[in-house]
């Protein structure tokens, strides 16, 4: 399913987690690119800017070579210059025509800011392909996925996620389990008026009626807060697939509280699928990412 994969490398164990996820999700892998993004922390005077970037690039080259020798001898290595880590990785994935971009969760690098907090969200937001987030410490507990979970609410983008989960499960010989989260509404709370909470059983029944049957996929409907429930769901599956944020299954899967839970607390690899119809535009000439093949450096 995935044959052309770009992974974000930072020289820490986050890089090992990312590579482990890439190997797990892409058993038919043909092209693997290790990418490190160089971000100058502060504007340098024009006459010194080139020297500053040369020093940063040298560190980036050494970091990539070390990771290549340690974990992926056959991989290509790329040092890219971008306005931020997320944008640099997205542009690198687009320029290589990747079908999967893999990033780390919550880490910081001594060489630069790599895939922590906003950087992770920025990398997967509007990615030109499917994007996966590697949970911290994954390289220590790698296993072949036997159960693929998918967040589902019947929207077009959750249908894309479901189809994606089915295709991945077929390649790996795994099962698929869908999860829908019902968030109950409270009426009349405040002052002396008693709070009226929607009936949980009735809401679950309505959700099941609305969503219908998913054929070979078992659909579980639960009551709770979206982020916490999806994070808990990730502990019962080997991979969790979610639709993109554009009117998708959670609407905030990349930005906001839900993403904070999933990026930080997802217990398994998290895959964010792209929108069904996506027309990414290349960056302008001035902000186009500079990709340098380091294989001959």
C-alpha positions as CSV (number, residue, x, y, z in Angstrom):
1,X,0.0,0.0,0.0
2,X,2.8,2.4,0.9
3,X,5.8,2.2,-1.3
4,X,7.3,5.7,-1.2
5,X,7.8,7.0,2.4
6,X,9.3,10.2,3.8
7,X,10.3,10.2,7.5
8,X,11.3,13.1,9.7
9,X,14.6,12.6,11.5
10,X,15.9,14.5,14.5
11,X,18.8,12.4,15.8
12,X,17.1,11.2,19.0
13,X,15.1,8.1,19.7
14,X,12.2,9.9,18.0
15,X,13.9,9.0,14.7
16,X,14.1,5.4,15.7
17,X,10.3,5.4,16.5
18,X,9.5,7.0,13.2
19,X,11.6,4.5,11.2
20,X,10.0,1.6,13.1
21,X,6.5,2.9,12.2
22,X,7.6,3.3,8.6
23,X,8.8,-0.3,8.4
24,X,5.6,-1.5,10.2
25,X,3.2,0.3,7.9
26,X,5.0,-0.2,4.7
27,X,6.0,-3.8,4.2
28,X,6.1,-3.2,0.4
29,X,8.4,-0.2,0.8
30,X,10.4,0.7,-2.3
31,X,11.6,4.2,-1.6
32,X,12.6,5.6,1.8
33,X,13.8,9.1,2.4
34,X,15.3,10.3,5.7
35,X,14.6,14.1,6.0
36,X,15.9,16.6,8.5
37,X,14.6,20.2,8.4
38,X,17.0,23.1,9.0
39,X,15.3,26.0,10.7
40,X,17.4,29.1,11.6
41,X,16.3,30.1,15.1
42,X,16.8,33.8,14.5
43,X,17.4,36.0,11.4
44,X,21.1,36.4,10.7
45,X,22.8,39.5,9.2
46,X,22.9,39.1,5.4
47,X,26.7,38.9,5.3
48,X,26.7,36.0,7.9
49,X,23.5,34.2,6.9
50,X,25.3,31.8,4.5
51,X,27.9,30.9,7.1
52,X,25.2,30.3,9.7
53,X,23.3,28.0,7.4
54,X,26.4,26.2,6.3
55,X,27.1,25.4,10.0
56,X,23.5,24.2,10.5
57,X,23.6,22.2,7.3
58,X,26.9,20.4,8.4
59,X,25.2,19.4,11.6
60,X,22.2,18.2,9.6
61,X,24.3,16.2,7.3
62,X,26.2,14.5,10.1
63,X,22.9,13.7,11.9
64,X,21.4,12.1,8.8
65,X,24.5,10.1,8.0
66,X,24.5,8.7,11.5
67,X,20.9,7.7,11.4
68,X,21.3,6.2,7.9
69,X,24.2,4.0,9.1
70,X,22.5,3.0,12.3
71,X,19.0,2.2,11.0
72,X,18.5,2.5,7.3
73,X,21.5,1.9,5.1
74,X,19.5,1.8,1.9
75,X,17.6,5.0,2.5
76,X,18.2,8.3,0.8
77,X,19.1,11.3,2.9
78,X,17.9,14.8,2.5
79,X,18.6,18.0,4.4
80,X,15.9,20.6,3.7
81,X,15.6,24.3,4.6
82,X,12.1,25.5,5.5
83,X,10.4,28.2,7.5
84,X,9.5,25.6,10.1
85,X,9.8,21.8,10.6
86,X,6.2,21.0,9.6
87,X,6.3,23.0,6.4
88,X,9.7,21.6,5.5
89,X,8.5,18.0,5.9
90,X,5.3,18.6,4.0
91,X,7.1,20.2,1.1
92,X,9.7,17.4,1.0
93,X,6.9,14.8,0.9
94,X,5.2,16.6,-1.9
95,X,8.4,17.1,-4.0
96,X,9.2,13.3,-3.7
97,X,5.6,12.3,-4.5
98,X,5.4,10.3,-1.2
99,X,2.4,8.3,-0.3
100,X,3.2,8.3,3.4
101,X,4.8,11.0,5.7
102,X,5.9,9.7,9.1
103,X,6.6,12.1,12.0
104,X,7.4,11.8,15.7
105,X,5.2,12.8,18.6
106,X,6.6,14.9,21.5
107,X,10.3,15.3,21.3
108,X,12.8,18.1,20.9
109,X,16.2,17.9,19.2
110,X,19.5,19.5,20.2
111,X,20.0,20.3,16.5
112,X,16.7,22.0,16.0
113,X,13.0,21.9,16.9
114,X,11.8,18.6,15.6
115,X,8.2,17.3,15.6
116,X,7.1,18.6,19.0
117,X,3.7,20.1,19.6
118,X,2.8,22.5,16.8
119,X,5.5,21.0,14.6
120,X,3.8,17.6,14.5
121,X,0.4,19.2,13.9
122,X,1.9,21.4,11.2
123,X,3.5,18.4,9.5
124,X,0.3,16.4,9.2
125,X,-2.1,19.4,8.5
126,X,-2.8,19.5,4.8
127,X,-0.1,16.9,4.1
128,X,-0.1,15.9,0.4
129,X,-0.4,12.2,1.4
130,X,-1.4,10.1,4.4
131,X,0.6,11.1,7.5
132,X,1.5,8.9,10.4
133,X,2.5,9.9,13.9
134,X,4.9,7.6,15.8
135,X,4.2,7.1,19.5
136,X,7.1,7.7,21.8
137,X,9.1,4.5,22.5
138,X,7.5,2.6,19.6
139,X,10.8,1.2,18.4
140,X,11.0,-0.8,21.7
141,X,7.7,-2.6,21.2
142,X,7.2,-3.1,17.4
143,X,4.8,-5.8,16.3
144,X,2.9,-6.6,13.1
145,X,-0.5,-5.0,13.3
146,X,-3.4,-7.5,13.9
147,X,-6.2,-4.9,14.4
148,X,-6.6,-1.6,12.6
149,X,-8.9,0.9,14.4
150,X,-10.7,3.7,12.6
151,X,-12.6,6.7,14.0
152,X,-15.9,6.9,12.2
153,X,-18.9,9.2,12.1
154,X,-20.4,8.5,8.7
155,X,-19.0,11.7,7.1
156,X,-17.3,11.6,3.7
157,X,-13.9,12.0,5.3
158,X,-14.5,9.2,7.8
159,X,-15.5,7.0,4.8
160,X,-12.1,7.8,3.3
161,X,-10.5,6.8,6.6
162,X,-12.5,3.6,6.7
163,X,-11.5,2.7,3.1
164,X,-7.9,3.4,4.0
165,X,-8.1,1.2,7.1
166,X,-9.6,-1.6,5.1
167,X,-6.9,-1.4,2.5
168,X,-4.2,-1.4,5.1
169,X,-5.8,-4.3,6.9
170,X,-6.0,-6.3,3.7
171,X,-2.3,-5.9,3.0
172,X,-1.4,-6.9,6.5
173,X,-4.0,-9.6,7.1
174,X,-5.5,-7.7,10.0
175,X,-9.0,-7.0,11.2
176,X,-10.7,-3.6,11.3
177,X,-12.7,-2.1,14.2
178,X,-14.5,1.2,13.9
179,X,-15.3,3.5,16.8
180,X,-17.9,6.3,17.1
181,X,-17.9,8.6,20.0
182,X,-21.2,10.2,21.2
183,X,-20.8,13.4,23.2
184,X,-23.8,14.0,25.3
185,X,-25.3,17.5,25.5
186,X,-26.4,19.1,28.8
187,X,-29.4,21.4,28.8
188,X,-30.6,23.9,31.4
189,X,-27.5,23.9,33.6
190,X,-26.9,27.1,35.6
191,X,-28.7,29.0,38.2
192,X,-31.3,27.0,40.1
193,X,-32.5,25.2,37.0
194,X,-31.7,21.5,37.1
195,X,-29.4,20.1,34.4
196,X,-31.0,17.8,31.8
197,X,-28.6,15.3,30.2
198,X,-29.4,13.5,27.0
199,X,-30.3,9.8,27.6
200,X,-27.1,7.8,26.8
201,X,-28.9,4.7,25.7
202,X,-31.2,6.6,23.4
203,X,-28.3,8.5,21.9
204,X,-26.3,5.4,21.2
205,X,-29.3,3.8,19.5
206,X,-29.8,6.9,17.4
207,X,-26.1,6.9,16.4
208,X,-26.3,3.2,15.4
209,X,-29.4,3.8,13.4
210,X,-27.8,6.8,11.6
211,X,-24.5,5.1,10.9
212,X,-26.0,1.7,9.8
213,X,-24.0,-1.4,9.3
214,X,-20.4,-1.4,8.0
215,X,-20.4,-4.9,6.6
216,X,-17.3,-6.7,7.7
217,X,-16.3,-4.0,10.1
218,X,-17.5,-4.1,13.7
219,X,-18.7,-0.6,14.8
220,X,-18.5,0.3,18.5
221,X,-20.4,3.3,19.8
222,X,-19.4,4.8,23.1
223,X,-20.3,7.8,25.3
224,X,-17.6,10.3,26.3
225,X,-15.2,13.0,25.4
226,X,-13.8,12.6,21.9
227,X,-10.1,13.0,22.6
228,X,-10.1,10.8,25.7
229,X,-12.2,8.1,24.1
230,X,-10.1,7.9,20.9
231,X,-6.9,7.8,23.0
232,X,-8.4,5.0,25.1
233,X,-9.4,3.2,21.8
234,X,-5.8,3.4,20.6
235,X,-4.8,1.2,23.5
236,X,-7.0,-1.7,22.1
237,X,-5.8,-1.6,18.5
238,X,-2.4,-1.7,16.7
239,X,-2.9,1.3,14.4
240,X,-5.5,4.1,14.6
241,X,-6.8,5.7,11.4
242,X,-8.5,9.1,11.4
243,X,-9.9,11.3,8.6
244,X,-8.5,14.7,7.8
245,X,-9.6,17.8,9.7
246,X,-11.6,19.2,6.8
247,X,-15.1,18.5,8.0
248,X,-13.9,15.0,8.9
249,X,-14.5,12.7,11.7
250,X,-13.4,15.0,14.5
251,X,-13.1,18.3,12.8
252,X,-10.2,19.1,15.1
253,X,-8.0,16.1,14.5
254,X,-5.0,18.3,13.7
255,X,-5.8,21.4,15.6
256,X,-7.2,21.7,19.1
257,X,-7.9,19.5,22.0
258,X,-8.5,16.3,20.1
259,X,-5.2,16.5,18.4
260,X,-3.4,17.2,21.7
261,X,-4.7,13.9,23.0
262,X,-4.0,11.9,19.9
263,X,-0.5,13.3,19.1
264,X,0.6,13.1,22.7
265,X,-1.3,10.2,24.1
266,X,-2.1,7.8,21.2
267,X,-0.8,4.5,22.3
268,X,-0.3,3.2,18.7
269,X,0.8,4.6,15.4
270,X,-1.8,7.2,14.3
271,X,-2.6,7.7,10.6
272,X,-4.3,10.8,9.3
273,X,-5.7,10.3,5.9
274,X,-5.9,13.1,3.3
275,X,-9.2,14.5,2.2
276,X,-10.9,12.6,-0.7
277,X,-10.4,15.5,-3.0
278,X,-7.1,17.4,-2.5
279,X,-5.4,19.9,-4.7
280,X,-2.2,21.0,-2.9
281,X,-0.4,23.9,-4.6
282,X,3.4,24.1,-4.8
283,X,5.1,26.7,-2.7
284,X,6.2,30.0,-4.3
285,X,9.6,30.4,-5.7
286,X,10.9,32.3,-2.6
287,X,9.6,29.8,0.0
288,X,10.1,26.5,-2.0
289,X,11.9,24.0,0.1
290,X,15.5,23.5,-0.9
291,X,16.2,19.7,-1.1
292,X,19.7,18.6,-1.3
293,X,20.6,14.9,-1.9
294,X,23.3,14.1,0.6
295,X,24.1,10.6,-0.8
296,X,27.3,12.0,-2.5
297,X,28.2,14.5,0.1
